[in-house]
Amino acid sequence: QISAKQQKIHPTMANNTLSLLQKGLSLGLLVFSIVLVSALIFQEQQTTLSKHAPHPIVAYIILWMALLWLSMVEGSQASMVGLPPVDQDLYKDTHPITRKICAWGHAGDNLDRYLMGRQFMVLVLVFVINLCGAPVIDGDDNDNND
């Protein structure tokens, strides 16, 4: 059980009915989306990359690699932007790699350059994810017109 004091500090930790309903609905929609995109790639081959790749598994693997890479890029951006106001001495012993990365990333205008490059990386990754997982418009008609 979570105490009332902990719920005030971390309100998202409350396990009330609404929270459980939201988590269940989110999980259900996530599973539905994964099944839908997987079916498009494997059974119907109705994504751009799955139609032109030697095997649909190529599109599936590239899709998941790009999604994982995108999650790392977004997570690192939140950390790099959120950590400058925090004193680095607070985490130098517990997180030495983070301290080294932040010491380099927060020096001079490195953070601005990182954020600009990150924008281009996100653009490329979203484009690749779209090629691998987005349905082709009128996919059946494209095969008949060739």
C-alpha positions in Angstrom: 0.0 0.0 0.0 1.0 3.6 -0.7 0.8 6.1 2.1 -1.1 9.3 1.7 2.2 11.2 1.9 3.7 9.1 -0.9 0.6 9.7 -3.1 1.0 13.4 -2.7 4.7 13.1 -3.8 4.0 10.6 -6.6 0.3 10.9 -7.6 0.8 8.5 -10.5 1.5 5.7 -8.1 -2.1 5.5 -6.9 -3.8 2.3 -7.9 -7.3 3.4 -8.1 -9.9 2.0 -10.5 -9.5 4.8 -13.1 -5.7 4.3 -13.2 -6.1 0.6 -13.7 -8.7 1.2 -16.4 -6.4 3.6 -18.2 -3.5 1.2 -18.1 -5.6 -1.7 -19.3 -7.0 0.4 -22.2 -3.5 1.6 -23.2 -2.1 -1.9 -23.1 -5.0 -3.2 -25.2 -4.6 -0.5 -27.8 -0.9 -1.1 -27.9 -1.4 -4.8 -28.5 -4.0 -4.1 -31.2 -1.7 -1.7 -33.0 1.2 -4.2 -32.9 -1.0 -7.0 -34.3 -2.4 -4.7 -37.0 0.9 -3.5 -38.2 2.4 -7.0 -38.1 -0.5 -8.3 -40.2 0.1 -5.5 -42.7 3.7 -6.4 -43.0 3.5 -10.2 -43.0 0.2 -11.3 -44.4 -0.8 -8.6 -46.7 2.6 -7.1 -47.5 0.9 -3.7 -47.7 3.7 -1.5 -46.5 6.3 0.1 -48.8 9.3 -1.8 -47.4 7.5 -5.1 -47.0 6.5 -5.0 -50.7 10.0 -4.3 -52.0 12.1 -6.2 -49.5 13.3 -9.8 -50.2 11.2 -11.0 -47.2 8.7 -9.1 -45.0 10.8 -10.0 -41.9 13.3 -7.3 -43.1 10.7 -4.6 -42.8 9.6 -6.0 -39.4 13.2 -6.0 -38.0 14.0 -2.5 -39.3 10.7 -1.2 -37.9 11.5 -2.5 -34.4 15.1 -1.3 -34.6 14.0 2.2 -35.6 11.4 2.3 -32.8 13.9 1.3 -30.2 16.4 3.8 -31.5 13.8 6.5 -31.5 12.9 5.8 -27.9 16.6 6.1 -27.0 16.9 9.3 -28.8 13.9 10.8 -27.1 14.9 9.6 -23.7 18.4 11.0 -24.0 17.0 14.3 -25.1 14.8 14.5 -22.0 17.9 13.7 -19.8 20.2 16.1 -21.5 17.7 19.0 -21.3 16.6 18.1 -17.7 20.0 17.7 -16.1 21.7 21.1 -16.6 20.2 22.7 -13.5 21.1 19.7 -11.3 24.5 19.8 -9.5 26.7 17.2 -11.1 28.3 16.4 -7.7 25.0 14.9 -6.6 25.3 12.0 -9.0 29.0 11.8 -9.8 29.6 8.7 -7.6 26.3 6.9 -8.3 26.2 7.6 -12.1 29.7 8.2 -13.3 28.9 7.6 -17.0 26.0 10.1 -16.9 28.3 12.7 -15.3 30.9 12.2 -18.1 28.3 12.5 -20.8 26.7 15.6 -19.2 30.1 17.3 -18.6 30.8 17.0 -22.3 27.3 17.6 -23.5 26.7 20.7 -21.4 30.0 22.4 -22.2 29.8 25.4 -24.4 27.1 25.2 -27.1 27.2 21.4 -27.3 23.7 21.0 -26.0 22.3 23.3 -28.8 24.2 21.3 -31.4 23.0 18.0 -29.9 19.4 19.2 -30.0 19.7 20.3 -33.6 21.2 17.0 -34.7 18.6 15.1 -32.7 15.9 16.8 -34.7 17.3 15.5 -37.9 17.8 12.0 -36.4 14.1 12.0 -35.3 13.1 13.0 -38.8 15.0 10.2 -40.4 13.8 7.6 -37.9 10.1 8.6 -38.3 10.5 8.4 -42.1 12.0 4.9 -41.8 9.2 3.8 -39.4 6.7 5.1 -41.9 8.3 3.1 -44.7 8.2 -0.1 -42.7 4.9 0.1 -40.9 2.5 2.5 -42.6 -0.1 1.0 -45.0 0.2 1.7 -48.7 -2.9 3.6 -50.1 -4.8 1.3 -52.4 -2.2 -1.4 -52.1 -4.2 -3.9 -54.1 -4.7 -1.5 -57.0 -1.0 -0.8 -57.3 -0.3 -4.5 -58.0 -2.9 -4.6 -60.7 -1.7 -1.5 -62.5 1.9 -2.6 -63.0 
